[in-house]
């Protein structure tokens, strides 16, 4: 099994991650605008992309495993990095390096975008919590009657000197 299949799988992963980055960027704009229905639809689309990426990653792992077994190497010890460093040469090595670096850069960009989305979501939740707290009255502000009566009801009755028994 040639390295070409591994490169093909990595290119497919790059395409899927690029599409996921676009979804993440759109998610940022939707979070900013507060459009909940659109956000829910986008999250469904994002979940489908994540499932496709998971399947493609499994195919990549299988391609690396098949490559290692064809060369009678331990598939558990072989990674794309070890193929680049120890087994690939020439054009294949250059292509594998290029694709791997591109995927790593895309993953970093996606992580930064998702971190931004997480921060925006937390800020939105904090704003909602603050708004709810401002709308809910506190116990001290609840008044169910005349404030003068409630103050008198809570204080013990005072007796004047003339009302005392001799």
C-alpha positions as CSV (number, residue, x, y, z in Angstrom):
1,X,0.0,0.0,0.0
2,X,1.5,3.3,-1.1
3,X,1.7,6.5,0.9
4,X,-0.6,8.0,-1.7
5,X,-3.6,6.5,0.0
6,X,-2.6,8.2,3.3
7,X,-2.1,11.5,1.5
8,X,-5.5,11.1,-0.1
9,X,-7.1,10.6,3.4
10,X,-5.2,13.6,4.8
11,X,-6.4,15.7,1.9
12,X,-10.0,14.6,2.6
13,X,-9.5,15.5,6.2
14,X,-8.3,19.0,5.2
15,X,-11.4,19.6,3.1
16,X,-13.7,18.5,5.9
17,X,-11.9,20.6,8.5
18,X,-11.9,23.6,6.2
19,X,-15.7,23.2,5.8
20,X,-16.0,22.9,9.6
21,X,-14.0,26.1,10.0
22,X,-16.4,27.9,7.8
23,X,-19.3,26.6,9.9
24,X,-17.5,27.7,13.0
25,X,-17.0,31.2,11.5
26,X,-20.7,31.3,10.6
27,X,-21.5,30.2,14.2
28,X,-19.6,33.2,15.5
29,X,-21.7,35.6,13.5
30,X,-24.9,33.8,14.5
31,X,-24.0,33.9,18.2
32,X,-23.2,37.6,17.9
33,X,-26.6,38.2,16.3
34,X,-28.5,36.0,18.8
35,X,-30.5,34.0,16.2
36,X,-31.2,30.8,18.2
37,X,-33.1,29.0,15.4
38,X,-30.2,29.5,12.9
39,X,-27.7,28.4,15.6
40,X,-29.6,25.2,16.2
41,X,-29.7,24.4,12.5
42,X,-26.0,25.2,12.2
43,X,-25.2,22.9,15.2
44,X,-26.9,20.0,13.4
45,X,-24.8,20.7,10.3
46,X,-21.7,20.9,12.5
47,X,-22.5,17.6,14.1
48,X,-22.8,15.9,10.7
49,X,-19.4,17.3,9.8
50,X,-17.9,16.1,13.0
51,X,-19.2,12.6,12.3
52,X,-17.8,12.7,8.7
53,X,-14.4,13.8,10.1
54,X,-14.5,10.9,12.6
55,X,-15.2,8.4,9.8
56,X,-12.4,9.9,7.6
57,X,-10.0,9.8,10.6
58,X,-10.8,6.1,11.0
59,X,-10.0,5.5,7.3
60,X,-6.7,7.4,7.7
61,X,-5.8,5.2,10.7
62,X,-6.7,2.1,8.7
63,X,-4.6,3.3,5.8
64,X,-1.6,3.9,8.1
65,X,-2.2,0.4,9.7
66,X,-2.4,-1.2,6.2
67,X,0.8,0.6,5.1
68,X,2.6,-0.6,8.2
69,X,1.4,-4.2,7.9
70,X,2.5,-4.3,4.2
71,X,6.0,-3.5,5.4
72,X,5.8,-5.9,8.4
73,X,6.0,-3.1,10.9
74,X,4.0,-2.8,14.2
75,X,0.9,-0.8,13.2
76,X,0.5,0.4,16.8
77,X,3.9,2.1,16.6
78,X,3.6,3.7,13.2
79,X,2.2,7.2,12.9
80,X,2.2,9.7,10.0
81,X,5.1,11.5,11.7
82,X,7.2,8.3,11.9
83,X,6.5,7.6,8.2
84,X,7.7,11.0,7.3
85,X,10.8,10.8,9.5
86,X,11.9,7.2,8.9
87,X,10.3,5.6,5.9
88,X,9.2,8.2,3.2
89,X,11.5,9.8,0.8
90,X,11.5,12.1,-2.2
91,X,8.2,13.4,-3.6
92,X,6.1,11.3,-1.2
93,X,7.9,12.6,1.8
94,X,7.5,16.2,0.6
95,X,3.7,15.7,-0.1
96,X,3.1,14.0,3.2
97,X,4.9,16.8,5.1
98,X,3.0,19.5,3.2
99,X,-0.4,17.9,3.8
100,X,0.4,17.2,7.5
101,X,1.5,20.8,8.1
102,X,-1.6,22.1,6.3
103,X,-3.9,19.9,8.5
104,X,-2.1,20.9,11.7
105,X,-2.4,24.6,10.8
106,X,-6.1,24.2,10.0
107,X,-6.7,22.4,13.3
108,X,-5.0,25.3,15.2
109,X,-7.2,27.9,13.4
110,X,-10.3,25.8,14.1
111,X,-9.4,25.6,17.8
112,X,-8.9,29.3,18.0
113,X,-12.3,29.9,16.3
114,X,-14.0,27.5,18.6
115,X,-12.4,29.1,21.7
116,X,-13.8,32.4,20.5
117,X,-17.3,30.8,20.1
118,X,-17.0,29.4,23.6
119,X,-16.1,32.8,25.1
120,X,-19.0,34.5,23.2
121,X,-21.4,31.8,24.4
122,X,-20.3,32.2,28.0
123,X,-20.7,36.0,27.8
124,X,-24.2,35.6,26.3
125,X,-25.1,33.2,29.2
126,X,-23.7,35.7,31.7
127,X,-25.7,38.5,30.2
128,X,-28.9,36.4,30.3
129,X,-28.2,35.5,33.9
130,X,-27.6,39.1,34.8
131,X,-30.9,40.1,33.0
132,X,-32.8,37.4,34.9
133,X,-31.3,38.5,38.2
134,X,-32.4,42.1,37.5
135,X,-35.9,41.1,36.6
136,X,-36.4,38.9,39.7
137,X,-37.2,40.9,42.8
138,X,-35.3,40.3,45.9
139,X,-37.0,39.3,49.1
140,X,-36.3,42.7,50.7
141,X,-38.2,44.4,47.8
142,X,-41.4,42.3,48.2
143,X,-44.2,44.4,49.8
144,X,-47.6,43.0,50.3
145,X,-49.1,45.7,52.4
146,X,-48.6,49.1,54.0
147,X,-45.0,49.5,55.0
148,X,-45.9,51.4,58.1
149,X,-48.1,48.5,59.3
150,X,-45.5,45.9,58.6
151,X,-42.9,47.9,60.6
152,X,-45.3,48.2,63.5
153,X,-46.2,44.5,63.4
154,X,-42.6,43.6,63.7
155,X,-41.8,45.8,66.7
156,X,-42.9,45.0,70.2
157,X,-45.6,47.3,71.6
158,X,-44.3,50.0,73.8
159,X,-46.1,50.9,77.0
160,X,-46.2,54.4,78.3
161,X,-45.5,55.2,81.9
162,X,-49.2,55.9,82.5
163,X,-50.3,52.5,81.3
164,X,-48.2,50.6,83.8
165,X,-49.8,48.9,86.9
166,X,-48.9,50.2,90.2
